[in-house]
Amino acid sequence: MEYLEIEGGNPLYGEVRIQGSKNAALPILSAVILHRGTTVLRNCPKIIDVLYMLEILKGFGCRVSWEGEALVIEASDLAACQVAECYGRQMRSSIMLLGSLLGRMKQASVSYPGGCVIGERPIDIHLGALEKLGAVFAEEPSGLKAVCEKPVGLTLRLPFPSVGATENVILLAASAEGTTVLENAAMEPEIGELCRFLNSMGAKIRGMGTDKLVIDGVREFHDTEFTIMPDRIVAGTYMLMTAAVGGDVRLLDVPLEQLGSVRKVLGQMGARQEAGEGMLRIQSKGRPRSISRIITRPYPGFPTDLQSPLLAALSLGEGCSVIEETIFEARFKIVEELRRMGAQIQVEGQKALIQGVEELRGTNLTARELRGGAALVLAAAAARGTSRIYQYHYIARGYENIIRDLQSMGSVVQST
Ligand code: EPZ
């Protein structure tokens, strides 16, 4: 069985360029089908979820090619609007094709995205909002069928600032009749990036960076070339890894303005930081300081996607830390694996109480989902001895090449 082997305990020294953002690339790839023409994307991360999305687009009839580092997608003639079952089930974020398929094809057929390790992940907010724009849904044995003959803009408010639901509304409203005002919209940077991409191909969206988006529907889009922003969660993962393992690391192409809450936590942990133009240098020695209480929140709060890496880092903290998870209901599954390394963590409902230990022991570990897998890599790099992480393919869903990145920070890591 495949595994990633890490020799822990070596401080990190080196430089890593941060890849393009997974959670910006996926909705942008969905938006591409709104235009009957050609889109060129740069800095699109070569991760499993992007490759899945490209297979889905090809299934619709898009022509997809890589020209060097640039991804070229030609979407003039779409023949299908069904998300292939095999991909739909594998990748729940294929649900964000609903808005763009309805906008382009007036119909869509997607597998009902199941829950996953971190939670049930219902889509009621997506469906409720799209219905307000005119979509009609039918649940069938093969999945979810949707039609929307004529999307019409209106003012609507999300009951919770769901990232995916915000993206689906934007994707349908971009070509709806009239204006859509979306209130209580998610404000994650990836939403702003999707809006900037859509505006670059002729959409008319205002209010990026706020929780109120105003979308004037347009009839036509045009060709565009767009560079995808760096991935704040990948950057945050390596920032926390350096704080936990120790060393002196320079991160390049870092979206500094999106990492305020993470940089604050790094400071609380005692890491030294030096910011430059798109660059962040992190220096850390010895054990990280503990953090009495940290709560995950929608942006700009501390991101839920860095909760597992932070949990792993604070397992070595001097003293007690408490992490409260408020976004997903089952995002502490990684605790049992960390305990097997000697971590002392108690989970009480949505809170993890961490009693920091002097050291973690390397051992055999199993990844079960993306960010939990990244947290195991962090813990293994910090632990004494060698660890093997099985099922590390989950990590490749969001990290372009974590082995390459770790090696460029001087970590001793190899994979089978
Ligand atoms: C996006 O997921 C990200 N995925 C997630 O990143 C991220 O953790 C999450 O936003 C929060 O920031 C992508 O962008 C591809 P939500 P999404 O809708 O859109 C509940 C990663 O590791 N909810 O904001 O699914 C939901 O159950 C991934 O890169 C409903 O109840 O997140 C959750 O508890 C993991 N009904 C909360 O809202 C709905 O209809 C936040 O979900 C939709 C969501």
Residues whose N, C-alpha, C, O or C-beta is under 5 A from the ligand:
A	BS01	EPZ	N23 L26 S93 R121 P122 I123 D124 I125 H126 P161 S162 V163 G164 A165 T304 D305 I327 F328 L370 R371
